[in-house]
Amino acid sequence: MKHLLAILGYVVGTFAVQATSHFAIFKAHYDAMPFTRPDPIFAFGIASMIIQGAVLSYIYSCSQFNSGKLMGAITLAWLIGAVLVSYEALAEVAKYNIPDIASWIGVEVLSGAVQFTLIGILLFFAHRFATRGQD
């Protein structure tokens, strides 16, 4: 149950932050990218989030970060986020013709920081809620 709740939290948290970033706050920024699809394939994005959420939940449950403290879950989420965001912010700039590199890096790092802070909070409560329900 804790893993299902954590995956759901990851999907909801990621979608909330990234959809708000891509389709509202930084819409003009993403619209200026020559490589984006006019109609994203949401099923692939959801599948990616399910896989990422499952891996994060499993790592959390087997690690020292699962200490019963909120900061442990947030720290793990930040570490996993650093891996994913470094690709989005830096490797994509190396591969694609990004019109404004500094803006791209700033937007990706900012939205990633918000996303993985929220993910850490949701991860903590998913595991805590599910564990308490077993008592």
BALODREN-608888 format. One record per residue: residue in one letter; x, y, z of N, C-alpha, C in turn. Coordinates in steps of 0.02 Angstrom, whole numbers, padded with zeros to 5 digits, always signed. Each point is the difference from the previous one (the first is absolute). Layout:
N
AXYZXYZXYZ;...
% end
This chain:
135
M+00041-00060+00000-00041+00060+00000+00043+00063+00000;K+00055+00000+00040+00042+00059+00003+00031+00017-00068;H+00018-00052-00038+00029+00012-00065-00052+00028-00049;L-00060-00025+00003-00053+00026-00044-00015+00073+00017;L-00004+00016+00064-00011+00069+00021+00058+00045-00021;A+00061-00025+00007+00059+00039-00020+00001+00012-00075;I-00017-00051-00039-00003+00008-00073-00053+00051-00019;L-00058-00007+00031-00054+00049-00013+00022+00071+00018;G+00033+00007+00057+00026+00065+00020+00051+00027-00049;Y+00043-00044-00025+00051+00021-00049-00034+00024-00064;V-00048-00038-00024-00035+00019-00062-00037+00066+00009;V-00038+00005+00054-00039+00061+00012+00046+00060+00011;G+00052-00008+00041+00046+00055+00014+00038+00022-00062;T+00025-00048-00038+00037+00016-00061-00045+00032-00051;F-00058-00028-00011-00046+00028-00049-00021+00070+00020;A-00014+00011+00064-00021+00066+00023+00054+00052-00014;V+00061-00015+00019+00055+00048-00009+00017+00009-00074;Q+00010-00055-00035+00021+00005-00070-00054+00027-00046;A-00062-00020+00011-00055+00027-00042-00008+00075+00013;T+00005+00020+00063-00004+00072+00016+00058+00038-00033;S+00059-00030+00003+00059+00031-00030-00007+00004-00076;H-00016-00056-00032-00001-00004-00073-00060+00036-00031;F-00058-00004+00031-00061+00026-00032-00027+00064+00030;A+00032+00026+00053-00025+00062+00030+00058+00049+00012;I+00038-00010+00053+00050+00049+00021+00053+00013-00054;F+00029-00053-00029+00054+00008-00049-00022-00022-00070;K-00065+00008-00016-00027-00023-00064+00038+00031-00059;A+00012+00064+00002+00035+00034-00056+00071-00028-00007;H+00031-00014+00056+00068-00029+00000+00000-00067-00038;Y-00046-00044+00018-00002-00066-00033-00026+00005-00072;D-00046+00045-00013-00025+00009-00069+00056+00023-00047;A+00051+00034+00027+00055+00024-00042+00050-00055-00018;M-00007-00059+00030+00046-00054-00014-00019-00033-00066;P+00048-00006-00045-00016-00027-00067-00011-00076-00001;F+00013-00034+00055-00003-00073+00000-00060-00028+00037;T-00044+00042+00027-00056-00027+00038-00058-00018-00046;R-00038-00050+00021-00059-00022-00037-00058+00048+00014;P-00039+00015-00051-00059+00041+00012-00052-00038+00042;D-00002-00066-00008-00046-00043+00038+00042-00053+00035;P+00018+00011+00064+00042-00049+00035-00035-00068+00007;I+00039-00052+00003-00027-00068+00010+00001-00013+00075;F-00056+00016+00032-00005-00003+00073+00011-00071+00027;A-00019-00051-00036+00008-00068+00024+00074-00017+00013;F+00045+00024-00042+00071-00012+00012+00024+00037+00062;G-00024+00061+00009+00018+00038+00060-00025-00033+00063;I-00061-00024-00001-00028-00035+00059+00039-00064+00014;A+00016-00038-00053+00038-00062+00009+00068+00015+00032;S+00033+00052-00024+00064+00021+00028-00007+00017+00074;M-00052+00037+00018-00011+00019+00070-00014-00060+00044;I-00036-00049-00026-00015-00061+00039+00065-00037+00015;I+00042-00007-00051+00065-00034+00010+00043+00038+00050;Q+00006+00065-00009+00041+00041+00045-00027-00002+00071;G-00065+00005+00008-00030-00003+00067+00011-00067+00034;A-00005-00055-00039+00011-00067+00028+00072-00008+00023;V+00047+00023-00041+00071-00006+00018+00014+00042+00062;L-00024+00061+00002+00011+00044+00058-00030-00030+00063;S-00060-00026-00003-00032-00030+00058+00039-00060+00025;Y+00022-00042-00046+00039-00059+00020+00065+00020+00033;I+00036+00046-00031+00064+00023+00029-00012+00028+00070;Y-00052+00041+00007-00016+00030+00064-00013-00053+00053;S-00040-00050-00018-00019-00051+00050+00059-00042+00023;C+00052-00005-00041+00058-00042+00016+00061+00040+00023;S-00008+00064+00012+00058+00041+00012+00000+00033+00069;Q+00056+00030+00016+00007+00037+00062-00042+00064+00000;F-00023+00021-00059-00042+00061-00004-00068-00012+00031;N-00021-00062+00004-00065-00018+00030+00009-00004+00076;S+00012+00058+00029+00016+00005+00071-00060+00022+00042;G-00056+00010-00032-00058+00025+00037-00001+00075+00004;K+00048+00033-00033+00004+00073+00000-00012+00027-00070;L-00037+00053-00004-00017+00030-00064+00062+00018-00040;M+00051+00027+00032+00060+00022-00035+00036-00058-00035;G-00007-00060+00026+00030-00058-00033-00030-00012-00069;A-00066+00003-00003-00035-00010-00064+00015+00056-00049;I+00002+00061+00025+00015+00057-00043+00071-00004-00026;T+00047-00020+00043+00070-00006-00021+00007-00052-00055;L-00032-00058+00008+00003-00051-00053-00032+00026-00064;A-00056+00033+00005-00033+00028-00059+00045+00051-00035;W+00035+00041+00039+00046+00048-00030+00058-00035-00036;L+00025-00055+00029+00055-00036-00032-00023-00032-00066;I-00058-00032+00001-00027-00029-00061-00016+00056-00049;G-00027+00054+00025-00015+00059-00042+00062+00028-00032;A+00055+00001+00037+00063+00025-00028+00021-00040-00061;V-00010-00066+00002+00017-00042-00057-00045+00017-00059;L-00065+00003+00011-00047+00013-00055+00005+00072-00026;V+00004+00048+00045+00002+00070-00020+00066+00018-00034;S+00055-00032+00021+00063+00015-00034-00003-00020-00074;Y-00035-00054-00014-00010-00019-00070-00043+00052-00036;E-00057+00016+00030-00046+00047-00032+00031+00069-00010;A+00037+00023+00050+00027+00068-00003+00064+00005-00041;L+00042-00052+00002+00066+00005-00032+00008-00042-00063;A-00018-00064+00004+00010-00044-00058-00044+00019-00058;E-00061+00022+00014-00045+00021-00055+00028+00061-00036;V+00032+00045+00038+00031+00059-00031+00056-00021-00047;A+00035-00054+00019+00055-00024-00041-00026-00033-00064;K-00060-00028+00000-00026-00036-00057-00045+00040-00046;Y-00038+00047+00029-00051+00035-00039+00020+00073-00009;N-00027+00030-00051+00013+00070-00015-00046+00044+00043;I+00019+00009+00062-00040+00040+00048+00015+00074-00014;P-00052+00040-00013+00012+00071-00016+00033+00041+00057;D-00020-00012+00062+00026+00038+00057+00023-00050+00053;I+00064-00016+00000+00027-00051+00044-00009+00017+00073;A+00016+00062+00019-00006+00020+00070-00072-00005+00025;S-00047+00022-00041-00071-00005+00018-00021-00073+00008;W+00022-00042-00047-00017-00072+00003+00024-00030+00066;I+00064+00011+00016+00028-00028+00061-00037+00026+00061;G-00013+00065+00001-00036+00030+00057-00069-00029+00011;V-00038-00006-00054-00068-00027+00005+00002-00073+00022;E+00044-00040-00029+00004-00071+00017+00022-00010+00073;V+00049+00037+00022+00024-00007+00069-00053+00023+00050;L-00032+00057-00014-00052+00026+00045-00059-00048+00004;S-00025-00022-00057-00058-00045+00003+00019-00067+00030;G+00061-00023-00014+00023-00063+00030+00006+00005+00076;A+00025+00056+00025+00006+00010+00072-00069-00002+00034;V-00048+00034-00030-00068-00001+00027-00029-00070-00004;Q+00008-00031-00058-00028-00067-00011+00027-00050+00051;F+00066-00003+00008+00028-00053+00043-00006+00016+00074;T-00010+00063+00018-00018+00015+00069-00070-00026+00015;L-00047+00014-00045-00068-00025+00007-00001-00076+00000;I+00038-00031-00045+00004-00073-00004+00025-00029+00066;G+00051+00030+00029+00025-00024+00064-00052+00002+00055;I-00038+00054+00002-00054+00006+00050-00053-00054-00011;L-00021-00009-00063-00051-00050-00015+00026-00071+00013;L+00063-00012-00015+00030-00066+00013-00001-00015+00075;F+00020+00048+00040+00000-00009+00072-00070-00018+00026;F-00049+00039-00020-00067-00012+00025-00031-00064-00028;A+00016-00019-00061-00025-00064-00028+00025-00058+00041;H+00064+00000+00016+00029-00055+00038-00024+00003+00073;R-00005+00059+00027-00022+00007+00070-00073-00022+00008;F-00043+00023-00046-00071-00016+00003-00010-00076-00007;A+00034-00029-00049-00009-00072-00012+00026-00041+00059;T+00056+00021+00030+00029-00036+00057-00046+00005+00061;R-00028+00059+00011-00046+00008+00057-00063-00041-00007;G-00021-00007-00064-00060-00040-00013+00010-00074+00014;Q+00062-00023+00004+00015-00070+00014+00006-00015+00075;D+00004+00053+00040+00006-00010+00073-00064-00027+00031;
% end
